[in-house]
Amino acid sequence: MVFWILAFLLTVAASALVTRPLWAKRETAPPRAAYDAQVFKSQLREIERDFERGAVTAEDAEGARREIGRKLLATVDEAQSDDGAAPASLQTARLGVAASALLLALGGVAVYAGIGSPGAPDRPLAQRNFLAEQLENRLSQEQAEELAAEAAAEQPSTPIPEPEGLPEGTDFATLIQRMETVLKERPEDTQGRLILARAYLRVDRAADAWLLLAEAREILGADAPPDLAVDQGEAMVIAGGGYVSRDAELVLREVPNAPRSRYFINLAQAQSGNLGDAVAGWAQLLQDYPDAPFAPLLRDQIRRAGQEAGIDVAGFLGEGPALGPRISAVPDAGETAPGPSQEEIEAAAELSEEERAAMIDTMVTRLADRLDDDPRDVVGWMRLIRAYGVLGRMDEAQAAYQRAKAVFEDDTPNLRNLAEAAALAGLDP
């Protein structure tokens, strides 16, 4: 509301400055008829002087007076007509300018309401042009994938091992083909797309995977869970051979506070040569999640980047002075879920919508049962809470959150992770 009030006041002030000359009092030039009247009066005085000197006869002087008098009366009538027209013309101009200013203001409001974002947070001044310049200088996703393909072509071909447990005479590629055929007949099947995308990742087809994830997000629209954007961005990075393209970064920035998003966004900084900023960003991520499963790998990444940049990272890794206060974050629900098993792929290819929903329910139940046996698996709890939220089973999501809180009641970092996962699932932690 404050924004709209300020916008209104600025519009009024700008309009007032533009139209000020029309409203100010000013001296107007006398009409032409007034000059003519002065000339005719001067001629009358000249005739009187000529008559007194005897230069003209009385008869000629009288005739000249009548002719000049007639012209003088005509100029008086013309002057009165001009006096009435001038104010009306000025008033019309003022009304026209005021109407134009109003239309411009309303037009600006209409356009901004359609494409603007009045609720968007402010960006620090130092960063307002930095992001656009950085993205402009980075490769597109298409370019990154082309370079990754060229690099892969120069490496010896390594066959992808078949998953264990496949039925005799069946290979994983055949199962994927069956899923692809099924999805062609089900254009709105988001769960099928998610399963197939995970299968693509298992067989090194990340480019196909992120396209399927993008399709699923488009189908779900506003109902798409935030972590689905992170999954897509991560798949785009994998498809680009580990390079964070400008397209991938834009997708990741849709959920900028998710841990994986933060990691890859800072990786983009490192790939752009901003190693100092990358180390600082990764260090803050490590400070926020010191006990997360990815923490050891993150420490190694910080050490490597610090060594390359010549930066002493001991303080960042908790081996020196303490870091600053924690920056609030809203991460996603943990690491990427493992790919589906071959049995799940095979079953999903044959099932109807209802049967696939039942299969997904079974998978969630299996995760819940595993947590009964291993309640200290915080990532598992975060995945379970998220799964219940995606399925719309909010009561069970709340119950899982409460059970997890009881397990980790004395573990502040993991309680924070669980609370943020619950928020992403749609709960009010």
C-alpha beads as a LAMMPS data file, in Angstrom:
LAMMPS data file: protein, C-alpha beads

429 atoms
428 bonds

1 atom types
1 bond types

-500.0 500.0 xlo xhi
-500.0 500.0 ylo yhi
-500.0 500.0 zlo zhi

Masses

1 110.0

Atoms # bond

1 1 1 0.000 0.000 0.000
2 1 1 2.885 2.344 0.783
3 1 1 4.213 1.816 -2.741
4 1 1 0.937 2.900 -4.355
5 1 1 0.680 5.986 -2.142
6 1 1 4.218 7.042 -3.059
7 1 1 3.537 6.345 -6.752
8 1 1 0.384 8.502 -6.608
9 1 1 2.186 11.390 -4.905
10 1 1 5.064 11.252 -7.394
11 1 1 2.593 11.241 -10.310
12 1 1 0.777 14.280 -8.930
13 1 1 4.066 16.116 -8.365
14 1 1 5.331 15.350 -11.883
15 1 1 2.025 16.416 -13.447
16 1 1 2.039 19.662 -11.458
17 1 1 5.549 20.525 -12.659
18 1 1 4.647 19.852 -16.287
19 1 1 1.416 21.860 -16.246
20 1 1 2.664 24.687 -14.020
21 1 1 3.133 27.211 -16.884
22 1 1 -0.531 26.854 -17.842
23 1 1 -1.792 27.632 -14.335
24 1 1 0.587 30.485 -13.516
25 1 1 -0.647 34.057 -13.880
26 1 1 1.053 35.871 -16.746
27 1 1 0.714 39.096 -18.663
28 1 1 -0.800 38.543 -22.070
29 1 1 0.126 40.630 -25.113
30 1 1 -2.591 43.087 -26.170
31 1 1 -4.654 41.955 -29.156
32 1 1 -3.973 43.348 -32.643
33 1 1 -7.132 45.415 -32.545
34 1 1 -5.704 47.449 -29.643
35 1 1 -2.705 48.436 -31.760
36 1 1 -5.023 49.382 -34.625
37 1 1 -7.088 51.539 -32.277
38 1 1 -3.961 53.408 -31.148
39 1 1 -3.054 54.060 -34.799
40 1 1 -6.528 55.411 -35.649
41 1 1 -6.537 57.694 -32.588
42 1 1 -3.148 59.039 -33.630
43 1 1 -4.535 59.730 -37.120
44 1 1 -7.491 61.673 -35.623
45 1 1 -5.078 63.856 -33.659
46 1 1 -3.021 64.442 -36.830
47 1 1 -6.132 65.558 -38.739
48 1 1 -6.972 68.048 -35.972
49 1 1 -3.477 69.537 -36.168
50 1 1 -3.664 69.793 -39.988
51 1 1 -7.054 71.537 -39.764
52 1 1 -5.766 74.026 -37.198
53 1 1 -2.800 74.857 -39.456
54 1 1 -5.170 75.279 -42.414
55 1 1 -3.611 72.397 -44.281
56 1 1 -7.054 70.819 -44.935
57 1 1 -10.490 72.317 -45.380
58 1 1 -13.284 71.817 -42.881
59 1 1 -15.136 69.562 -45.323
60 1 1 -12.084 67.298 -45.899
61 1 1 -11.319 67.172 -42.191
62 1 1 -14.907 66.120 -41.403
63 1 1 -14.843 63.370 -44.036
64 1 1 -11.546 62.034 -42.725
65 1 1 -12.864 62.057 -39.164
66 1 1 -15.945 60.000 -40.152
67 1 1 -13.850 57.418 -42.051
68 1 1 -11.320 56.997 -39.233
69 1 1 -14.121 56.902 -36.640
70 1 1 -15.809 54.064 -38.534
71 1 1 -12.540 52.070 -38.545
72 1 1 -11.995 52.834 -34.865
73 1 1 -15.442 51.465 -33.941
74 1 1 -14.649 48.293 -35.901
75 1 1 -11.417 47.728 -33.959
76 1 1 -13.265 48.187 -30.638
77 1 1 -15.720 45.424 -31.617
78 1 1 -12.809 43.166 -32.663
79 1 1 -10.954 43.776 -29.388
80 1 1 -14.038 42.819 -27.346
81 1 1 -14.335 39.586 -29.369
82 1 1 -10.649 38.695 -28.741
83 1 1 -11.001 39.318 -24.995
84 1 1 -13.733 36.660 -24.809
85 1 1 -11.936 34.093 -26.950
86 1 1 -8.552 34.183 -25.183
87 1 1 -9.706 32.942 -21.752
88 1 1 -11.787 30.207 -23.363
89 1 1 -8.821 29.022 -25.428
90 1 1 -6.537 28.990 -22.364
91 1 1 -9.117 27.103 -20.317
92 1 1 -9.436 24.476 -23.033
93 1 1 -5.663 24.019 -23.123
94 1 1 -5.527 23.598 -19.360
95 1 1 -8.258 20.981 -19.364
96 1 1 -6.585 19.109 -22.211
97 1 1 -3.229 18.950 -20.445
98 1 1 -4.860 17.863 -17.173
99 1 1 -6.768 15.102 -18.967
100 1 1 -3.563 13.927 -20.697
101 1 1 -1.691 13.782 -17.391
102 1 1 -4.520 11.760 -15.830
103 1 1 -4.590 9.317 -18.747
104 1 1 -0.808 8.850 -18.586
105 1 1 -0.971 8.156 -14.840
106 1 1 -3.806 5.645 -15.214
107 1 1 -2.042 4.006 -18.157
108 1 1 1.148 3.657 -16.147
109 1 1 -0.750 2.072 -13.250
110 1 1 -2.468 -0.373 -15.618
111 1 1 0.793 -1.432 -17.264
112 1 1 2.628 -1.806 -13.948
113 1 1 -0.234 -3.786 -12.432
114 1 1 0.074 -6.205 -15.339
115 1 1 3.844 -6.701 -15.520
116 1 1 5.290 -5.126 -12.379
117 1 1 6.097 -6.657 -9.000
118 1 1 5.288 -4.123 -6.262
119 1 1 5.870 -6.749 -3.571
120 1 1 9.347 -7.751 -4.754
121 1 1 12.097 -7.180 -2.160
122 1 1 14.613 -4.462 -2.767
123 1 1 18.002 -5.473 -4.156
124 1 1 21.155 -3.955 -2.649
125 1 1 22.475 -1.107 -4.751
126 1 1 25.778 -2.834 -5.423
127 1 1 23.991 -5.853 -6.885
128 1 1 21.377 -4.179 -9.079
129 1 1 23.429 -4.279 -12.241
130 1 1 25.767 -7.095 -11.255
131 1 1 23.340 -9.976 -11.792
132 1 1 22.271 -8.820 -15.257
133 1 1 25.884 -8.319 -16.321
134 1 1 26.932 -11.689 -14.903
135 1 1 24.113 -13.566 -16.631
136 1 1 24.801 -11.774 -19.908
137 1 1 28.394 -13.012 -19.845
138 1 1 27.499 -16.658 -19.127
139 1 1 26.738 -19.419 -21.613
140 1 1 23.178 -20.374 -22.409
141 1 1 21.948 -23.869 -21.562
142 1 1 22.147 -24.876 -25.217
143 1 1 25.756 -23.700 -25.469
144 1 1 26.700 -25.457 -22.212
145 1 1 25.191 -28.735 -23.409
146 1 1 26.985 -28.459 -26.757
147 1 1 30.343 -27.980 -25.014
148 1 1 29.575 -30.851 -22.627
149 1 1 28.764 -33.114 -25.591
150 1 1 32.013 -32.144 -27.322
151 1 1 34.014 -32.851 -24.169
152 1 1 32.264 -36.205 -23.696
153 1 1 33.020 -37.170 -27.304
154 1 1 36.730 -36.749 -26.627
155 1 1 36.604 -39.123 -23.653
156 1 1 36.615 -42.930 -23.895
157 1 1 33.093 -44.317 -24.025
158 1 1 32.048 -45.892 -20.727
159 1 1 28.956 -48.127 -20.816
160 1 1 26.333 -47.384 -18.223
161 1 1 25.785 -50.472 -16.046
162 1 1 22.314 -51.990 -16.025
163 1 1 20.498 -51.743 -12.675
164 1 1 20.403 -54.972 -10.742
165 1 1 17.245 -57.001 -10.391
166 1 1 15.767 -56.512 -13.859
167 1 1 13.470 -59.296 -15.061
168 1 1 15.204 -61.782 -17.343
169 1 1 15.218 -60.589 -20.955
170 1 1 14.371 -56.968 -20.012
171 1 1 16.744 -54.032 -19.995
172 1 1 16.425 -50.591 -18.462
173 1 1 16.297 -48.870 -21.862
174 1 1 13.237 -50.933 -22.788
175 1 1 11.464 -49.896 -19.598
176 1 1 12.234 -46.251 -20.314
177 1 1 10.845 -46.597 -23.837
178 1 1 7.637 -48.051 -22.444
179 1 1 7.320 -45.128 -20.052
180 1 1 7.887 -42.691 -22.923
181 1 1 5.121 -44.352 -24.902
182 1 1 2.736 -44.157 -21.962
183 1 1 3.448 -40.445 -21.399
184 1 1 2.653 -39.618 -25.012
185 1 1 -0.867 -40.813 -24.301
186 1 1 -1.062 -38.934 -20.981
187 1 1 -0.134 -35.282 -21.607
188 1 1 -1.155 -34.208 -18.081
189 1 1 0.602 -37.008 -16.180
190 1 1 2.999 -35.133 -13.906
191 1 1 3.894 -38.094 -11.662
192 1 1 4.860 -40.155 -14.695
193 1 1 7.103 -37.331 -15.885
194 1 1 8.818 -37.116 -12.526
195 1 1 9.486 -40.861 -12.453
196 1 1 10.797 -40.862 -16.011
197 1 1 12.982 -37.798 -15.317
198 1 1 14.627 -39.620 -12.419
199 1 1 15.156 -42.623 -14.670
200 1 1 16.780 -40.396 -17.298
201 1 1 19.222 -39.149 -14.671
202 1 1 20.223 -42.743 -13.918
203 1 1 21.152 -43.372 -17.553
204 1 1 23.009 -40.078 -18.081
205 1 1 20.216 -38.332 -20.000
206 1 1 20.105 -35.189 -17.883
207 1 1 19.109 -32.985 -20.836
208 1 1 15.936 -35.048 -21.325
209 1 1 15.382 -35.104 -17.571
210 1 1 15.319 -31.333 -17.080
211 1 1 12.968 -30.884 -20.034
212 1 1 10.523 -33.344 -18.433
213 1 1 10.821 -31.538 -15.100
214 1 1 10.095 -28.245 -16.855
215 1 1 6.994 -29.811 -18.455
216 1 1 5.817 -31.078 -15.074
217 1 1 6.241 -27.619 -13.550
218 1 1 4.298 -26.052 -16.405
219 1 1 1.437 -28.538 -15.961
220 1 1 1.304 -27.990 -12.194
221 1 1 1.548 -24.215 -12.502
222 1 1 1.175 -22.477 -9.148
223 1 1 0.769 -25.874 -7.442
224 1 1 4.301 -26.975 -8.374
225 1 1 6.388 -27.570 -5.222
226 1 1 9.396 -25.216 -4.922
227 1 1 11.919 -28.059 -4.849
228 1 1 10.826 -29.088 -8.353
229 1 1 12.491 -25.915 -9.692
230 1 1 15.650 -26.862 -7.784
231 1 1 15.536 -30.372 -9.299
232 1 1 15.225 -28.851 -12.766
233 1 1 18.098 -26.441 -12.190
234 1 1 20.330 -29.224 -10.883
235 1 1 19.511 -31.430 -13.879
236 1 1 20.394 -28.512 -16.168
237 1 1 23.782 -28.207 -14.466
238 1 1 24.392 -31.946 -14.888
239 1 1 23.374 -31.725 -18.563
240 1 1 25.866 -28.879 -19.008
241 1 1 28.715 -30.987 -17.689
242 1 1 28.738 -29.228 -14.314
243 1 1 28.527 -25.721 -15.796
244 1 1 25.850 -23.412 -14.374
245 1 1 24.376 -21.759 -17.464
246 1 1 22.500 -18.483 -17.257
247 1 1 19.255 -20.383 -17.922
248 1 1 19.976 -22.820 -15.090
249 1 1 20.815 -19.991 -12.706
250 1 1 17.555 -18.202 -13.492
251 1 1 15.620 -21.385 -12.659
252 1 1 17.574 -21.879 -9.429
253 1 1 16.963 -18.273 -8.413
254 1 1 13.233 -19.000 -8.342
255 1 1 14.009 -20.756 -5.033
256 1 1 17.177 -18.857 -4.061
257 1 1 17.277 -19.938 -0.417
258 1 1 17.172 -23.686 -1.021
259 1 1 20.522 -25.280 -0.084
260 1 1 21.102 -26.783 -3.545
261 1 1 20.189 -23.478 -5.188
262 1 1 22.615 -21.641 -2.963
263 1 1 25.362 -24.140 -3.764
264 1 1 24.920 -23.888 -7.550
265 1 1 24.434 -20.110 -7.564
266 1 1 27.765 -19.767 -5.755
267 1 1 29.275 -22.313 -8.134
268 1 1 28.251 -19.942 -10.936
269 1 1 30.139 -17.199 -9.104
270 1 1 33.232 -19.396 -8.968
271 1 1 32.940 -20.276 -12.654
272 1 1 32.723 -16.548 -13.428
273 1 1 35.991 -15.934 -11.586
274 1 1 34.418 -14.522 -8.419
275 1 1 36.043 -17.091 -6.137
276 1 1 35.966 -14.833 -3.096
277 1 1 32.197 -14.369 -3.331
278 1 1 31.746 -18.099 -3.976
279 1 1 33.758 -19.058 -0.884
280 1 1 31.806 -16.582 1.258
281 1 1 28.476 -17.917 -0.047
282 1 1 29.435 -21.549 0.493
283 1 1 30.777 -20.736 3.949
284 1 1 27.462 -19.135 4.891
285 1 1 25.638 -22.222 3.604
286 1 1 27.918 -24.401 5.729
287 1 1 27.261 -22.218 8.752
288 1 1 23.514 -22.541 8.236
289 1 1 23.681 -26.344 7.883
290 1 1 26.836 -27.531 9.700
291 1 1 25.480 -31.047 10.300
292 1 1 23.789 -31.612 6.950
293 1 1 24.782 -34.685 4.901
294 1 1 26.385 -32.443 2.269
295 1 1 28.556 -30.570 4.817
296 1 1 31.760 -32.656 4.324
297 1 1 31.629 -32.223 0.527
298 1 1 30.961 -28.517 0.963
299 1 1 34.015 -28.145 3.209
300 1 1 36.179 -29.791 0.549
301 1 1 34.780 -27.440 -2.087
302 1 1 35.552 -24.409 0.079
303 1 1 39.111 -25.629 0.639
304 1 1 39.709 -26.159 -3.090
305 1 1 38.258 -22.773 -4.049
306 1 1 40.193 -21.039 -1.286
307 1 1 43.438 -22.658 -2.393
308 1 1 42.839 -21.614 -5.993
309 1 1 42.018 -18.030 -4.978
310 1 1 44.750 -17.778 -2.351
311 1 1 42.204 -17.227 0.422
312 1 1 42.670 -18.393 4.014
313 1 1 39.461 -20.350 4.621
314 1 1 40.256 -21.549 8.143
315 1 1 37.776 -19.101 9.666
316 1 1 35.071 -20.114 7.206
317 1 1 35.500 -23.785 8.115
318 1 1 35.308 -23.219 11.846
319 1 1 39.053 -23.699 12.194
320 1 1 39.631 -20.077 13.163
321 1 1 37.557 -17.029 14.192
322 1 1 33.814 -17.618 14.304
323 1 1 31.631 -16.544 11.447
324 1 1 29.081 -13.744 11.649
325 1 1 25.433 -14.170 12.637
326 1 1 23.323 -16.679 10.768
327 1 1 21.462 -15.388 7.743
328 1 1 17.861 -16.546 7.646
329 1 1 17.173 -19.096 4.932
330 1 1 14.305 -21.268 3.761
331 1 1 15.987 -24.365 2.311
332 1 1 14.361 -27.169 0.421
333 1 1 13.727 -30.512 1.983
334 1 1 17.176 -31.959 1.663
335 1 1 19.178 -33.792 -0.930
336 1 1 17.808 -35.007 -4.214
337 1 1 15.757 -38.132 -3.710
338 1 1 17.316 -41.290 -5.131
339 1 1 16.202 -42.495 -8.538
340 1 1 13.350 -44.991 -8.789
341 1 1 14.191 -48.647 -8.791
342 1 1 13.850 -50.682 -11.940
343 1 1 10.796 -52.383 -10.453
344 1 1 9.155 -48.988 -9.893
345 1 1 9.909 -47.919 -13.470
346 1 1 8.509 -51.139 -14.865
347 1 1 5.398 -50.935 -12.718
348 1 1 4.801 -47.255 -13.513
349 1 1 4.887 -48.007 -17.240
350 1 1 1.969 -50.415 -16.901
351 1 1 -0.195 -48.658 -14.319
352 1 1 -3.176 -46.397 -14.729
353 1 1 -3.396 -42.993 -13.016
354 1 1 -5.116 -44.540 -9.979
355 1 1 -2.716 -47.455 -9.794
356 1 1 0.295 -45.168 -10.055
357 1 1 -1.071 -43.033 -7.235
358 1 1 -1.357 -46.186 -5.157
359 1 1 2.243 -47.092 -6.000
360 1 1 3.436 -43.633 -4.902
361 1 1 1.496 -44.064 -1.667
362 1 1 3.290 -47.361 -1.131
363 1 1 6.666 -45.693 -1.650
364 1 1 5.798 -42.999 0.913
365 1 1 4.583 -45.631 3.372
366 1 1 7.842 -47.528 2.889
367 1 1 9.799 -44.380 3.751
368 1 1 7.686 -43.848 6.861
369 1 1 8.286 -47.457 7.940
370 1 1 12.030 -47.035 7.449
371 1 1 11.966 -43.963 9.684
372 1 1 10.288 -46.038 12.389
373 1 1 13.400 -48.239 12.351
374 1 1 15.877 -45.359 11.931
375 1 1 14.318 -42.237 13.503
376 1 1 17.627 -40.297 13.501
377 1 1 17.562 -39.913 9.694
378 1 1 16.788 -36.189 9.472
379 1 1 16.925 -36.131 5.655
380 1 1 14.405 -38.956 5.572
381 1 1 12.032 -36.996 7.808
382 1 1 12.406 -33.931 5.597
383 1 1 11.593 -36.005 2.510
384 1 1 8.586 -37.582 4.212
385 1 1 7.180 -34.210 5.282
386 1 1 7.669 -32.871 1.770
387 1 1 6.057 -35.950 0.186
388 1 1 2.971 -35.643 2.357
389 1 1 2.737 -31.953 1.482
390 1 1 2.969 -32.628 -2.276
391 1 1 0.257 -35.289 -1.969
392 1 1 -1.985 -32.895 -0.024
393 1 1 -2.007 -35.095 3.075
394 1 1 -1.442 -32.195 5.428
395 1 1 -2.558 -33.957 8.624
396 1 1 0.021 -36.683 8.071
397 1 1 2.638 -34.069 7.185
398 1 1 1.937 -32.306 10.475
399 1 1 2.091 -35.572 12.394
400 1 1 5.417 -36.487 10.785
401 1 1 6.777 -33.047 11.608
402 1 1 5.763 -33.372 15.252
403 1 1 7.355 -36.849 15.519
404 1 1 10.577 -35.582 13.949
405 1 1 10.674 -32.625 16.345
406 1 1 10.395 -35.012 19.271
407 1 1 13.313 -37.071 17.946
408 1 1 15.567 -34.028 17.493
409 1 1 14.292 -31.924 20.407
410 1 1 17.840 -31.167 21.598
411 1 1 19.353 -30.691 18.133
412 1 1 18.842 -27.036 17.172
413 1 1 20.345 -27.170 13.626
414 1 1 18.187 -30.130 12.629
415 1 1 15.104 -28.615 14.257
416 1 1 15.695 -25.600 12.062
417 1 1 15.997 -27.819 8.973
418 1 1 12.788 -29.635 9.853
419 1 1 10.923 -26.359 10.423
420 1 1 11.989 -25.035 7.056
421 1 1 11.024 -28.299 5.335
422 1 1 7.625 -28.090 7.012
423 1 1 7.180 -24.535 5.754
424 1 1 7.908 -25.663 2.200
425 1 1 5.343 -28.458 2.612
426 1 1 2.685 -25.841 3.428
427 1 1 2.668 -26.204 7.206
428 1 1 2.927 -23.455 9.788
429 1 1 5.929 -24.462 11.877

Bonds

1 1 1 2
2 1 2 3
3 1 3 4
4 1 4 5
5 1 5 6
6 1 6 7
7 1 7 8
8 1 8 9
9 1 9 10
10 1 10 11
11 1 11 12
12 1 12 13
13 1 13 14
14 1 14 15
15 1 15 16
16 1 16 17
17 1 17 18
18 1 18 19
19 1 19 20
20 1 20 21
21 1 21 22
22 1 22 23
23 1 23 24
24 1 24 25
25 1 25 26
26 1 26 27
27 1 27 28
28 1 28 29
29 1 29 30
30 1 30 31
31 1 31 32
32 1 32 33
33 1 33 34
34 1 34 35
35 1 35 36
36 1 36 37
37 1 37 38
38 1 38 39
39 1 39 40
40 1 40 41
41 1 41 42
42 1 42 43
43 1 43 44
44 1 44 45
45 1 45 46
46 1 46 47
47 1 47 48
48 1 48 49
49 1 49 50
50 1 50 51
51 1 51 52
52 1 52 53
53 1 53 54
54 1 54 55
55 1 55 56
56 1 56 57
57 1 57 58
58 1 58 59
59 1 59 60
60 1 60 61
61 1 61 62
62 1 62 63
63 1 63 64
64 1 64 65
65 1 65 66
66 1 66 67
67 1 67 68
68 1 68 69
69 1 69 70
70 1 70 71
71 1 71 72
72 1 72 73
73 1 73 74
74 1 74 75
75 1 75 76
76 1 76 77
77 1 77 78
78 1 78 79
79 1 79 80
80 1 80 81
81 1 81 82
82 1 82 83
83 1 83 84
84 1 84 85
85 1 85 86
86 1 86 87
87 1 87 88
88 1 88 89
89 1 89 90
90 1 90 91
91 1 91 92
92 1 92 93
93 1 93 94
94 1 94 95
95 1 95 96
96 1 96 97
97 1 97 98
98 1 98 99
99 1 99 100
100 1 100 101
101 1 101 102
102 1 102 103
103 1 103 104
104 1 104 105
105 1 105 106
106 1 106 107
107 1 107 108
108 1 108 109
109 1 109 110
110 1 110 111
111 1 111 112
112 1 112 113
113 1 113 114
114 1 114 115
115 1 115 116
116 1 116 117
117 1 117 118
118 1 118 119
119 1 119 120
120 1 120 121
121 1 121 122
122 1 122 123
123 1 123 124
124 1 124 125
125 1 125 126
126 1 126 127
127 1 127 128
128 1 128 129
129 1 129 130
130 1 130 131
131 1 131 132
132 1 132 133
133 1 133 134
134 1 134 135
135 1 135 136
136 1 136 137
137 1 137 138
138 1 138 139
139 1 139 140
140 1 140 141
141 1 141 142
142 1 142 143
143 1 143 144
144 1 144 145
145 1 145 146
146 1 146 147
147 1 147 148
148 1 148 149
149 1 149 150
150 1 150 151
151 1 151 152
152 1 152 153
153 1 153 154
154 1 154 155
155 1 155 156
156 1 156 157
157 1 157 158
158 1 158 159
159 1 159 160
160 1 160 161
161 1 161 162
162 1 162 163
163 1 163 164
164 1 164 165
165 1 165 166
166 1 166 167
167 1 167 168
168 1 168 169
169 1 169 170
170 1 170 171
171 1 171 172
172 1 172 173
173 1 173 174
174 1 174 175
175 1 175 176
176 1 176 177
177 1 177 178
178 1 178 179
179 1 179 180
180 1 180 181
181 1 181 182
182 1 182 183
183 1 183 184
184 1 184 185
185 1 185 186
186 1 186 187
187 1 187 188
188 1 188 189
189 1 189 190
190 1 190 191
191 1 191 192
192 1 192 193
193 1 193 194
194 1 194 195
195 1 195 196
196 1 196 197
197 1 197 198
198 1 198 199
199 1 199 200
200 1 200 201
201 1 201 202
202 1 202 203
203 1 203 204
204 1 204 205
205 1 205 206
206 1 206 207
207 1 207 208
208 1 208 209
209 1 209 210
210 1 210 211
211 1 211 212
212 1 212 213
213 1 213 214
214 1 214 215
215 1 215 216
216 1 216 217
217 1 217 218
218 1 218 219
219 1 219 220
220 1 220 221
221 1 221 222
222 1 222 223
223 1 223 224
224 1 224 225
225 1 225 226
226 1 226 227
227 1 227 228
228 1 228 229
229 1 229 230
230 1 230 231
231 1 231 232
232 1 232 233
233 1 233 234
234 1 234 235
235 1 235 236
236 1 236 237
237 1 237 238
238 1 238 239
239 1 239 240
240 1 240 241
241 1 241 242
242 1 242 243
243 1 243 244
244 1 244 245
245 1 245 246
246 1 246 247
247 1 247 248
248 1 248 249
249 1 249 250
250 1 250 251
251 1 251 252
252 1 252 253
253 1 253 254
254 1 254 255
255 1 255 256
256 1 256 257
257 1 257 258
258 1 258 259
259 1 259 260
260 1 260 261
261 1 261 262
262 1 262 263
263 1 263 264
264 1 264 265
265 1 265 266
266 1 266 267
267 1 267 268
268 1 268 269
269 1 269 270
270 1 270 271
271 1 271 272
272 1 272 273
273 1 273 274
274 1 274 275
275 1 275 276
276 1 276 277
277 1 277 278
278 1 278 279
279 1 279 280
280 1 280 281
281 1 281 282
282 1 282 283
283 1 283 284
284 1 284 285
285 1 285 286
286 1 286 287
287 1 287 288
288 1 288 289
289 1 289 290
290 1 290 291
291 1 291 292
292 1 292 293
293 1 293 294
294 1 294 295
295 1 295 296
296 1 296 297
297 1 297 298
298 1 298 299
299 1 299 300
300 1 300 301
301 1 301 302
302 1 302 303
303 1 303 304
304 1 304 305
305 1 305 306
306 1 306 307
307 1 307 308
308 1 308 309
309 1 309 310
310 1 310 311
311 1 311 312
312 1 312 313
313 1 313 314
314 1 314 315
315 1 315 316
316 1 316 317
317 1 317 318
318 1 318 319
319 1 319 320
320 1 320 321
321 1 321 322
322 1 322 323
323 1 323 324
324 1 324 325
325 1 325 326
326 1 326 327
327 1 327 328
328 1 328 329
329 1 329 330
330 1 330 331
331 1 331 332
332 1 332 333
333 1 333 334
334 1 334 335
335 1 335 336
336 1 336 337
337 1 337 338
338 1 338 339
339 1 339 340
340 1 340 341
341 1 341 342
342 1 342 343
343 1 343 344
344 1 344 345
345 1 345 346
346 1 346 347
347 1 347 348
348 1 348 349
349 1 349 350
350 1 350 351
351 1 351 352
352 1 352 353
353 1 353 354
354 1 354 355
355 1 355 356
356 1 356 357
357 1 357 358
358 1 358 359
359 1 359 360
360 1 360 361
361 1 361 362
362 1 362 363
363 1 363 364
364 1 364 365
365 1 365 366
366 1 366 367
367 1 367 368
368 1 368 369
369 1 369 370
370 1 370 371
371 1 371 372
372 1 372 373
373 1 373 374
374 1 374 375
375 1 375 376
376 1 376 377
377 1 377 378
378 1 378 379
379 1 379 380
380 1 380 381
381 1 381 382
382 1 382 383
383 1 383 384
384 1 384 385
385 1 385 386
386 1 386 387
387 1 387 388
388 1 388 389
389 1 389 390
390 1 390 391
391 1 391 392
392 1 392 393
393 1 393 394
394 1 394 395
395 1 395 396
396 1 396 397
397 1 397 398
398 1 398 399
399 1 399 400
400 1 400 401
401 1 401 402
402 1 402 403
403 1 403 404
404 1 404 405
405 1 405 406
406 1 406 407
407 1 407 408
408 1 408 409
409 1 409 410
410 1 410 411
411 1 411 412
412 1 412 413
413 1 413 414
414 1 414 415
415 1 415 416
416 1 416 417
417 1 417 418
418 1 418 419
419 1 419 420
420 1 420 421
421 1 421 422
422 1 422 423
423 1 423 424
424 1 424 425
425 1 425 426
426 1 426 427
427 1 427 428
428 1 428 429
